[in-house]
Every structure is written in C-alpha cells, then in structure tokens.
Amino acid sequence: MNIWIVTTGNSDVQLKHDYDKSKWQKRYRDVRNQLSNHLFEPSRPKNARTEEPYTLPARVMGMVYSPNLDDETYQNLYFPLLDTFTKGLQDKNRPDKIFVILTNQENVFSAKDKTDDKCPYWQDTYTLHLILEKYFQKVFPELKSNEDIKYLELKPDSKEQGLDNWEKCLILVRQEIYSLPINKNTNISVSHQAGTPAISSAVQFTTLAKFDKQVKFLVSNEYQQGNPIDIPSSNYLKGIKLQEAKALLERYDYSGVQEILTNIWENKEEPLSSQEQRINELLTIAISWNCAKFDDFAKYRGKIAEERIKQWWWMGYEAAYLAVIRLKQGNNVESLFHSFRALEGTLSKWVQTHYQHHMILVKKDESPKIKDSIFNEISLPKKFEFKGTKHLYGEFIYQIFKQSYPQSQANPHICQQVWNHVRDERNNLFHQLLGLAKEQVFQAWDTNENDWETRVLSCLNFVSGEKFTSLKEASLMYDVEQELQVAISNYELKT
C-alpha cells in the first residue's frame, strides 16, 4: 500500500494569469462581510511574466472560490506544488490513501489581529478543503473522499499554541500523525514543503520517528519545475542521527556514538571512507579508555602514546581524568572510585618503581607482592610488619611511601586532608548499597566542587613529581576527545 502525507500552504492554490476579474469581484462581494472589510485582490510580482499566476492569501482563496465550485471556476485555478508532487506519484507510486494537513488558527488570533491583512490567520488553508477535494478527485479519480482521502486539521487553541510555536506545533502534528492507521508494510511518501517552517519540521521529525525507513520525502525541484525529487528517509535520518551522536559525544558515551554511526554505515553500498574509518578508530580508542582498559587504549593510540607510557605514573592520571568524566556523566559512585583508585594506584606504582629489587614478579592480572627484605631499608609501624611476601594495597602502600618520603607528612593534600580522610570515607561509602550525591564525592575528599579536581591533581603531581596544571593536560584521552569532536563535525558538514 502507498500512502501520501502532504502539508498545505499559502501558495498551494493560485489563479491563472487569465482569470476573469469581473467574476472575481462578484464572488468577492458575496463574502466581503466575512473578510474584516479587507480589500483583498489577486496580485503578482512587479514585472511578472505574462503567464505568471496571481496569488491570494489561502483563507481568502478558499472563502471566495469554494462556494459554487463549478468546473468553469475550477479551470481558473492553478496548483503549482501539488502538480509537481502528483507527477511523481504515478504508476507504482500511485497513492492508495492521502492524508492532507490543513491549518486553522481561528482560535489563535483576535478580531483586532485579523484587521491586519498580513496576519497569519489569512494564510490558513482550512477553507481550501473543497478546492483540494475537487483537485484530488480529478487527479486520482479512483480514490474516495473521506474514505481514501482524509483531511487532518491543525487547530491550536490559543495564541501561545500558534503554528509558529515549534514545540506546540510538534505536539499538534504528532497527535494527528500518530493516530493514522498505517501498518509496517506501507510505503509512505511525505511532502512537507508547504506551511510554516515549524509545521514542515514537525512533519519531518514525526514521520521519521513514527515510520522510520518506511518514509521517503517527495519534494519540489526549484530548478526544474514539475520534476519532483525523491529523498529516502535515510538521508534525513542520517542528519538527525548525527545530531544524536553529537549529543552522546558531549556525554562521553562513545559506545552509543559508535552504535549510531554503525547503524548509518550498515546501509552504505560502498566501503567506509578514510574519514569514516578514522572516526571508527577513534571511537574504538575512546571506548577502551572509557572502560578503564588503559593498556589497550595506549596500544590503539600507537606512536602518540609511546613516550608517555614509558612513565610509571601515566595510568594514574588517566584514572583521575576518568573520575572527572564520570562526575560529568552523573555517575558519582564511579567518580569517587576512580579518583581514589588513581591515587592509590599511583602510590603502588611508586613503590614498585622505587623498590624494584624487593618486588616479586606476578601474573599481569594479580596484585604485585613485596618481600620482607624491604625492612632492610625502611621501618614500618609494627602492625604493618610481615614475614615472607605481602600484596601491595590499601594503607600498607601509603605507609611505605610515608616512611620512604617523610616530606609527605607535611603535604596538606597527601597527608592531613586526603589519606586520613578519604580512606575512611571511601570505605564507608563503598560498603553502602546506596546512591551517591555529587556533594558526597567532594566531602569524601574533604574539599568542594571548585577545588576537588585540583586536589586530586595535586596529589598525583606530588607522588609523580610532575607539574601538570590540569587533568586534561595530563591525560592522553583529552586529545582523542578533541579529535573526535572535530572529525564528527566535519563528517556532518560533508553528509
């Protein structure tokens, strides 16, 4: 089954260049009392060609010509857009049903508003109903009015809901289109060019949202009058889905972005372009980082990461920046986890680096162990002493750092306000099956929203001896983010 959904606008019905002026005047006098005493008259641009048609506001056209619409009167009418569209709806595309969208803003404008002949009220297409009905009967005689051809009236209730209001217009259009009895096997042609920009956009979005790939758009070719253009819904969907992808990118949802783009690329007949391949590579890199698979991330990043990953401390900064991202995403539990993990993991790396000769090599996925031979170099409080080997984790790591690096006891970030406070807060919060407010992340670090990131960074800089000024600067991921944003924006422009 073929269905055609078509909007109507102010210029859809015009008068041919040789219209009978005397007959016009007689008809106009019959309805003048309904026209707020306006002196409407057919017009056309100055220096118009001889065959140029005349136009009238749509409501006026309907009020004047709908009564007593005989064949002679009908012959004086011209339908530029509809003629173009119906030319493309022949043979296998011939519609079985037509849904015509009309506008009626009589509740939107006051009597005073209507005294202005430029008021949008006069451009409503509601009064063209009978004229359009006759048009469709002639072009598609096999279709029955009110059965195969139905008229959907967009009639807002108040000025605030007028058809120039994008949000309210979308609601009205959605109500009408979502109620249509259309099944999943139907081919749907949509002509949305006529009407206000708000109506046109609302029809595009609503039909795509409701019918997806069933839709194709039939538009007028402004350069070749009479030749319509078919635009597959995929072209429209691609633009909309790219906007969705950009919105997900702003939320650092790289898997979501990749899923959308993969869906777009699946319909391509040709292989991915070099630009598309690069976007996909960047997303794969970003996804590995977002899952805290920093080793994989570095491998994917290749030569760009070579120098950085030689540094024992590099993963700590990545984990800390991941904590920042999780906070922006509203995932406060993971934000606290990654921020604490960044510090503890960096301290562990410090111990492994500075006491290599006391370390035992273990499998990659196991916690490293340190031998009791370390006590030949440092002293620890009695409760941390051990025989044999011991895993590196928790307060034990900090005690090694503290005894090895006495200056840490004077550092306000590492000692007084972080380790002593964060450790206990972290344990308390992580053993509760509750959500975590953003403020609790800052409280756990004994700081506030403005200083939290600085505190995390200062701790890492103190341990590593580096002097990064921000976690963005310290993280390899930030450059990937920037490259992705530019790549997808450029891709959108070319699409």
N, C-alpha and C positions, 0 to 999 in steps of 0.2 A: 504494500500500500504506500502511496505517495501523499504526503501532506505538505501544504504550503502555509506558512505563517507570515503574514505581511503587515507591516505598520503603514499608517496613512499620515500624510502631512498636508501642509497648507497649499502646496503647488501640485497636488496629485491630479486635480481636475481643473482644466483651463478652458478658455474659449478660443475657438479657431479664429484666424485673422479676419475672416469674412462674416463674423456674426452679425445678426440683424439688430442694429442699435435700437430701432423703434420697438421691436418686440422685447428687447431687454428693458427699456424704460417702462413699458406697460407692466411687465412682471414685477419690476422693482416697486412700482407704485402700490401693487397689491399687498406687499409685505413691509412697506416702509415703516409702518407704525410699530413693527417688531424690531426695528434696527436702530433704536435710540435716536431716530431722526438724522442719522448719518447720511451723507451724500456719497455713498459708495458708488464707484463707477469702474468698469473694466479698464485696466491700464497695461501698458507695456513700456519697456525702457525707451528713453530718447534715442533717436537714430536707429530704431529697431528695423530689422529687415521686413520686407513686405509680408512674408509668410510667418512672421513672429506671432505667437499666440498672445492672447490677453489673459490677465490674471485678476482674481478677486480673492479676498480672504475666504478661507474654506467654509466657515459657517455661513457667510453671506451667499456663497455659491450654492450651497445646499438649500438654503431657505428660499432663494429666488427660483431655482431650476427644478427642485424636486417635485413641487406641486404640478400636476398635469404633465408628467414627463412623457410626452409622446415621442414617436420616432423622429419627427422633424426637429424637435428641440434637442433630442439626444445627439443628432448628427452635428450639432454645433459645438459639441464638447470634445475635448482633446485630453488624452491620458498618457502623458509622456513616460513617466516611470513605469506604470502598470503595463503599457505596451511593450516596454523593454523586457520586463520580467516575464510576461506571459510568452514572449518569443522563446525564452529559454525553458519553458515548461510545456514542451510538446513531446509527442511520441512517448517514449518510455518514461519521461519525467512528468507526464501529464498528471495533475493532482486528482486524487480521489476525494479529498476534502480540503477546504480552505478555511483558515481562521483569520479574520480581518480585525486588526486592532484599531478602534476608533477612540477619539478623545472628546471629553465633555467636562469643561471646567465651570459650569454654570454656578456651582456652589463656592467657587474659589473667589470670584470677582464680584464686587458690589455694583449697584446701579451706577454709582459715580465712576467706578473704574471703566465701566462699559461705554461711558460717554467719550472715551478716548479710542479713536478708530485704530490705534496701534496696539490696543490691549490684546494679550494672547487669547482672550476669550473668543475673539473673532476668527482666530486661526484654528479653532476646534473642528474636527472632522465628523463629529456626530451626525450633523444634518446631511452629510453626503451618502447616508445609508442607502436610500432608494436609488441614487445615481449609480453607486457601486454595484448594487444588486443587479441592475439592468446590464451593467458592463460585464459582469461575470456570467450572466445568463447568455450573452451573445458570444463570449469567448469560449466558455465551457458549457454548452447547452445541455450536456448530459448530467450536470450537477444540479441538485435541487436546493433552492433557497431554504434556510432554516433547518435543513437536514444535512446536506453536504457542505453548505456554505454558512458559517456562523460568524457573528459579529461580537467581539469582546470589547466592552466599553470601559475605558479607564476614566472613572468619575471620582476625583478626590472630594473629600467632604468639607475641606476648609482651605483657607489661603496658605496655611502652613504646610499643607499636603499637595500644593500645586505641582504640575508636571515638570517644573524646572528644579524641583527639590529631588536631588539624586537618590537620597535614601528612601524617601516616601514613595517615589516613582518605582523604585525597585520592588518595594513591598506590593504595590498595586499590580505590577506586571507579574510578579511571582504568583500572586493569588489567582490570576486568570490562567496563566500557562500551566501551573501545577495541577489545575483541575481538569485539564484536557484529557480525554480518553484515548491515549496514544500508547500502543504496545511497543515492545522492544524490537520488533521486526520491521517497524515502519521507517521509511526514508523521509526525512524532514528537510524541506527547503525553507530557509528563513531569509526574508528581505526586511532589513531593519533600517534602511537609509532614511525613510520618511519620518517626520515627527521631531520632537526636541532631542538634543543630544542625550538628555537623561533617559528618554524612552529608548533610544537606539542602543545605548549601553546596557540598559536593564534587560532588553530583549536578548542581546548577545549573551550576557552572563547567565541569565535564567535558562535559556535553551541549552547552553553548553552544560550547565550544572545538572539539568534535569535529563537531557537526552544524550549528552556526550558525543560519541562518534557517529550517532545516527544523523547528526546535523551536517548540512552543507549550507553555505551562505550564498545567496544569489544577489549580486549587486550590479548596479548600473555602471557601465563603462563611460566615463565622462568624455573620453576622446573619440569613441565610436558609438554615437547614439544608435540605440536599437540593438546593440550587441551586449547581452548580459555576461557577467563573469561568474563562474562557479568557484567558490573558495571553500575547500574542505575544512571541516571543523578543526582538523589537526593544526592548521595554520594559526587559527585563533587560540586553540588550546595551548599551543606552544608558548605564545606570548604570556598567557595567563599563568601557565605552569612555571615559566621562568621567573615571574614575579613571586610565585610561591617559593621557588628555590631561593631567591634572594632574601626573602623573609626568614627562611630557615637558616640561611647562612649567617644572618645577623644574630641568630640564637645559637650559633656554633653547632647546629645539627647537621653534621657532614653526611651522615648516613642517609638522612632524609633528603638532602640535596642530591646525592648520588642516585637515590631511588627515583626521584622525579626525572632527572636527566636520562637515566637508563630507559625509563618508560618512553621518553621522547625519541631517543635514538633507536629503539627497537623498531620503529616504523620507517626508518631510513632504508632506502634501497641501496645506497652507496655506502662504502666503508666510512668509518669515522674520520673526519678531517684531522689534520695535525692539531688544530685548535681544540677540538673536542677530545682528542687523545690526551692532550696536556691537562685539560680540566679534570679528566677522569684520573690521571696520575696524581694530581694534587689532592683530589678528594680521597684517594686511597692512602696517601701520606697522612692527611689530616685525620682520617678515621683511626689509623693505627695510633696516632698521638692521643686522640680523644679516648681511646681505650687504655691509655697509660702503657702501651706497648712501645716504650721509648727505644729499645734496641731495633725493632722493626722500623720504626719511624726514621731512625738515623740511617739505616741501610737504604731505605727508599729515597732518602734525601741525597744520598750519594756524596759527591765531592764537596758539596756545600757544607756538609756536616763533619768532614774529615778532621779538621783542626780542632773543632770544639770537643768531639767525643774522645779526644786524647786526654782531656782534662777529667780528673777523677770526680769532680764536683758537678758535671754538667746536668746529670739527671735530676738533681735536687732542684735546680731552677725550673726545669720543665714541669716537675710535680707541683711546684709552687704556682706557676702560671696556670696550670690546670685547675688549681684551687680557686684562682681568680675567675676563671671561666665558669666553673661550677656555681660560683656565687652569682654571677650574672644570669645563669640559667635558672636560678632559684633552687638549686639542689644544695641546700645548706649543709646537710649531713656529709655529703662527699667533699664539700669545700673544706670543712673542718678536718676531715680525714686526710685529704691530700696536702693541706698546709702543714699538718703535724707530721705527716709521713715525709714531706720534703725536708724538714729539719732533722728528724731522727735518721732518715736515710743518708743525708749528707754527713752527719756525725759518724755514722757507721763507715762510710767511705773514707772519712778522715782517719779513723782508727786503722782500717785495712791498709791505707796508703802509708801511714807513718809507722806502723808496726808490722810490716810485711813478713819479717823474719819470725814473728810469733804466730802467724796465721796458718791455718790448715786449709788446703785447697779442698773444696767440697763440690758436689754437683751443682750445676748452674742454678737449679731451682731450690736449693737449700740455703738456709741461713749460714753465713760463714762462722767458723769457730776460731777461738783464740786459745793459745796454750798458756798454762800457768807460768811459763818462763817469762811472761811479761812482768811478773813481780820482781824480777831482777833489775827492772828499770824504774818502775813506779810502785808506790804504795797505795792501796785502796782501803776504805773502811772495812772492818772485819767481816761485815755481813756480805761483802762482795767478793771475798776471797774464795778460791775453789782449788780443787786438785784435778789435774788432767786437762780437759778442754771445756770450753763454755761457749754457747751461742751468743752472738752479738745482737742484743736487742734491749729495748727499754732503758731504764735508768742506769743499767750497767755501762752502756755506751757513754752516757754523759759523765759518769764518774771517771772513766778513763780519760776523757777529754779534759775534764776539770782538773785532775791531778797532773796531767801532762802539760796543761796550758793554764797556769794559775791566774793569768790575766783575765780569763773568762769570768772569774768571780766578781770582777769589778764592772763587767759589761752589763748595763741595765736590760738589754734585750735578752741576752742569753741566760743570765742567771736569775736575778731577783724577780723579774716580771714575766719571764717566759717559762723556763723549765719547771720551776717550783709551782707555778700557777697552771700552766697549760696541761701538764701531765695529769694532774688530779681532775681538772675539768674535763679533759678529753675522756678519761676513764669513766667518769660519772655519766657523761652524755652518751657514750657509746654502749653503755650497758642498759640503756633505757629503750623500750620499744615505742618511742615517740618521735614525732617530727621535731624539727629544729628550726627555730626562728633565726633570721639573719643576725639579729642583735646578739644571739647566744654565741655565734661564731666569734664576734668581736669580744664579747665578755670572756670567752674561753682564753683569748689571747691577752686579756687584761688591757684592752685598747678600745678604739671606736672605729666607725666606718671610714673616717678620713685617714686614720693612721695605721689601720690594720695591714694593708699591703706593704707599707714602709717598714713595719715591724718584722714581717716575715722576711722581706728582702734584707734587712739589716742583720738578721740572724744568719742568713746564708752567706752574706758577704764576710761576716766576722769569722765564720768557720772556714770558708774557702780562701779568704784573703783577697778576694776580688773587690772591685769598686763599681759594680753596676749601679746605674741610677734608677732603673725600673725593672720589673719582672718581664716586661715586653722586650726590653733591650737584651735581657739575659737569656730569653727563650728563643730557640730556633723556630718555634712554631709561629711566632708573630709574623715573620716574613712569608710563611706559607699562607697565612690568613690574607695578607695584603695582595699577594699574587693571585689568590683565588678570586678575591673581590674584583680585581681589575679584569681577570680573564673572563669571568661570567658576565660582567658589564659589557665588555667588548663583544662577547658572543651574542648577547641580547641585541646589541645595535645592528649586528650583521644578519640577524634572523628575520 
